[in-house]
Structures are given as C-alpha cells and as structure tokens.
C-alpha cells in the first residue's frame, strides 16, 4: 500500500505542475489572439497579391524571367518552418514527419534535396541526422517582423538564382482554428502562373511602364509577402497548438490530483481502521 506521506508530496507536486501548465495556457491564448489578428489582417492582401502576380505571369511575354522558368528537376530546396520552443503538442513532429516524407519521395526519384530550416526544433532534428542544411533562421518568432521574411527570401533567391536548386518548396502549418491547423507543402519557386477566369468579366491588364519592369518589381515583393504570411500562419498555429496542449495537460493534472486524493483517503481510512483494531485488540488483551 502506498505511503501516506509520499502521496501527499505527489499531490502537491502535481498541483504545482497544474498551476504552471494553466499559466502557460493563458499566455499561449493571449499570444494566439494577437498572432491571429495579425495573420487575418494580412491574409486578404497576400492572397490577392498572389493571385494578381500569377495572373500577370500567365499573360506575360517575359517567359524567360529567372523566377518563372521551369527547370529540369535535379536539386530541390525544402524550407521547413517549425517553432523555436516545444510544449506545443504534435505541431513540430507533424511538420518534420511531412518534410522527411517529401525528402524521401524526391530521393526515390534520384533528386537531391537540401533544407533551409526556420525554427530551432526543425534545425536540431535535421542537423542530428546529417541532412544538408543550406541555411537556418532561429529565434525569430519571439519578435517576429517583416524583416525576417525579407532575410529568408533573400537567402532563398540567392540559392535559387545561383542555379544551386531547381525548385523551392515550403512545409508549414496553415492556421484554420484554435483546434485545427492545416499542414501544407507548397511550391514557392518557380512561381506557377495561373490564367485568370475570363468568364467573370476579366479584361487584360494595361502595363505601365512595361511588363518586364512590373515583373521585376512585383516578383520579389510577392515572395516577401508570401513568406511573411506563412510565418504569421505558422506562429498563430504554434500558439494555438501550445494552448491546446497546455489545456489538456492542466485537465490531466486535475484528474490525476483527484485520483491521488482518492487513494490518499483510502490509505488514511485503512490506517485509521488498523489503529482502531490495534487499540481494541490491546484493550481486550488487558481484560483477559
């Protein structure tokens, strides 16, 4: 039978853990609300910007632009966006598992794969397993800013335009709700043209000053905006996953305290019953 003192100590320990997880849940909830507001505010612009750019690219005569050319697939760069901290459930493990599946799929086709890791958890995982890491961006989600997206895009563009890779893909979590995140693997470069729907009253664009100059200006801006949106989506998803994980941990701690309290009461009752029996037995012995 468990020791009564050990049960009391364990109950106190679990209650302390419960207070910590509950505090972390509230902090994650506050951060998720701020992240969600920023993400939702930028989402319409990033989507409209992406659609506009893909339409312009599909109608453009500049098919030889370096960011639009489809190359023979020999080397792929995979940008993996994870978090810098843990305690967020399966948020990081799902992204890493998806990235590993993508790497193995390309390797079966004889395509070399290199990585750019955004977030410490992904970098640590792939570095321990001798994957080729071309770049890393760590500890950016504490004070996430647009300059972080610009730095990532600058590095990706350098890798891509130097003909080191033929395609760039991004693996990240898209925010759906506090309880659901959508794991995505999307092509980033080359930009995929998308013909506009002419049945909905679409008319051709008028270019000023020219198609080439517009593409030279819009393509880098489009890439910056898309990476910025992915970082916002990933940050909001991380905070939502952490809030859910800490809520579950708090609930489990509460249930464990109830179970331990029940065991403690049973042990205390058994101890009291045994002591009463010993007293009664001693009294009967004295009478005899």
Secondary structure, 3 states (H helix, E strand, C coil): CCCHHHHHHHHHHHHHHHHHHHHHHHHHHHHHHHHHHHHHHHHHHHHHHHHHHHHHHHHCCCCCCCCCCCCCCCEEEEEEECCCCCCCCCHHHHHHHHHHHHHHHHHHCCCEEEEEEECHHHHHHHHHCCCCEEEEECCCCCCCCHHHHHHHHHHHHHHHHCCCCCEEEEEEEEEEECCEEEEEEEEEECCCCCCCCHHHCCCCCCCCCCHHHHHHHHHHHHHHHHHHHHHHHHHHHHHHHHHHHHHHHHHHHHHHHHHHHHHHHHHHHHHHHHHHHHHHHHHHHHHC
